[in-house]
Amino acid sequence: MSGRTHVGACPERTCVGCRERAAKSDLLRIVVVEGACVPDDRGTLPGRGAYLHPAQVCFDQAVRRRAFQRAFKAPGPFDTEALSHRVGRATP
């Protein structure tokens, strides 16, 4: 039996930029609204979500690798301007 318990366990998600797993609360949820990738700060917008560290390096990697198209299972390209501004504000 492993030492891990599922009671109160923090859910993890994978960042589409760096591909590292992290606590869901540490990542920014992204959804597509009318062809644009938008941040879902409250986590309540409908639809498939993708997760990203709120860091410029992860955002740049996701764009370069076309990770949003894969995550949303759609051909894209997606408008990432709003997301770029949000990540830019979060990066120190």
Secondary structure, 3 states (H helix, E strand, C coil): CCCCCCCCCCCEEEECCCCCEEEHHHCEEEEEECCEEEECCCCCCCCCCEEECCCHHHHHHHHHCCHHHHHHCCCCCCECHHHHHHHHHHCC
